[in-house]
Structure formats: C-alpha cells, structure tokens
Amino acid sequence: MAAARALLRSLNLDHVANRLPAQMSGGQQQRVAVARAVVGGRSLLLADEPTGALDSLSGESVMGLLRARSDDGCAVVLVTHDARHAAWADRIVYLRDGRLIDETGPPAGPESLLRGERV
C-alpha cells in the first residue's frame, strides 16, 4: 500500500487515491493506470501510448517513472508516435505498415568482438 501511495505521489495524484474512475479526469485515469501497472515487482512492462492523453508535464513524469523502472532492471516496451518520448529509450525500432524499417540501439561494446558480431 505504501508503494502505491508513493507512486501516486510521484505522479502528483495523491489527492485522487480514494476516488472512483468516474470521479477523475481522463488524464488522471491514465496516470493511475500507469501507476497500477508499475507497482510491484514487474520484470516486463508493456506501454501503448502511455502519454497519449496527457499534458507535457504529466507525460514527462510518466516517462521518468518508466525510465526509472527500466534502470531498475524492468524491461519496458513502449509504443509511441512522439519522438521526444522515444528518445528516452535504449533501443528504438521503427515500424511502417507492420514492417521493420529501421532501428537504433546502444553502440556495440568490445564484448561484441568476442561474440563474432559485426561492429
């Protein structure tokens, strides 16, 4: 319970903790859904446009929360059309009409030579 309250506080939602969804705005509902998905020991988070209905400040707080979970070892798969939010990722995969058209990722390190990968 304390972890859930802390997450709500980090998303500036501690004042809606006892409200029903119908008593919240759409943006508040979306941020509560993100908090609910993040709480607990998840090893994988799937986020489809988690900032779609949010103002820029709320969107940044959600992205910061997802980035923190990723830095803690949780794999986060994020779908977005917003290049600013894609920039938070370690790896970006670009799709068009269901096909991979490009991807970026972290630069290959020296260990890739040991695995026989091309640099």
N, C-alpha and C positions, 0 to 999 in steps of 0.2 A: 504494500500500500504506500509506503514512504517513497519508493522508487517511482511509482506512478504520479504521485503528487509533485515530486521533483521534476519529472518530465513536463508535466503541465505548467509548472512554474517557469521552466526554461523556454517554453513556447508562449509565455505571457497569457496562460489560460487558467491559472489557479482559481480565478473567480467563477469559472463555469463548472467546477468539479462536481457539483451536485445538481446540475441541470440535465434535463432530458434533451435529446437531439432536437426536438421541435422547438425548444426554447433557446436555441443557438443559431447564429448566422451560418451560412454555408461555409465561409472561411474558417469559422471556429470548429464546425463539424469536421472539416478536412484536417485541421491540425490535431484534433482529438484522435482522429483515425490514425494519423501518423504516430502519435504518442502511444496509442494502444498497440500498434504493430511493433514498435521498438522496445517496449518494456519487456523485461525477461531476458533469458539467455539465448537469444536467437543466433544461429550461425549463418542464416541467409535471410535477406530482406528483398522483396520484390516491390518496386515502387513505380507505378504507372502514372506519370504526370502528377507527382505529389504536391507540386506548387501551382498547378493549373488555375485554381480559382483564388489564389492568394495575392495580396498586395506585395510589393517588392520587399518590404521589411520582414513580413511574415515568411515569405518564401526563402529569404536568406537564413532565417532562424531554423527553418525545416532543413535546408541544405546543410547547415552547420551541424545539426543533430545527426543527420545521415552520415556525414563525413566523419564525425566523432565515432560512430558505431563502426564504420569501416576501419578507422585507425585502431580500434579495439579488437579487430580480427573478424568482424562480421562481414561476409560477402554481401555487397549491396549492388543489385541490378536496378538501374534507374532508366526509365524511358522518358525522354523529354524532347521537345522541339525548341527549347531555349538554349542557345549556345552558351550563355553565361552560366547556366546550371550544369551543362555538360562539361564545362571547364573544371569543375570540382572533381572530376573522375580521374582515376589512374589509367583507365583504358576507355577509349571511345570507339564504338562500332557504328558505322553509318549504313543505314538501310534505305533502299528506294524500291518501292513496289515489291517488298518481301525479299529482296536480294542484297547481299553484302556488296557495297560499292567501295568502301574504304575503311580503314581502322587505324587507330593510333594506340600507342601503349608506352610504357616506360622504356627507356633505352636499354638495350641489351648490355648486361654486365660481362665481366671477364669469364664468369662461370659458364656462359653460353658457349664459349670455345671448347670447354670440356665436354659438353653435350653434343658437339658437332653441328651447332646451329650456325646459320649464316648471319653475319652482322651487317 
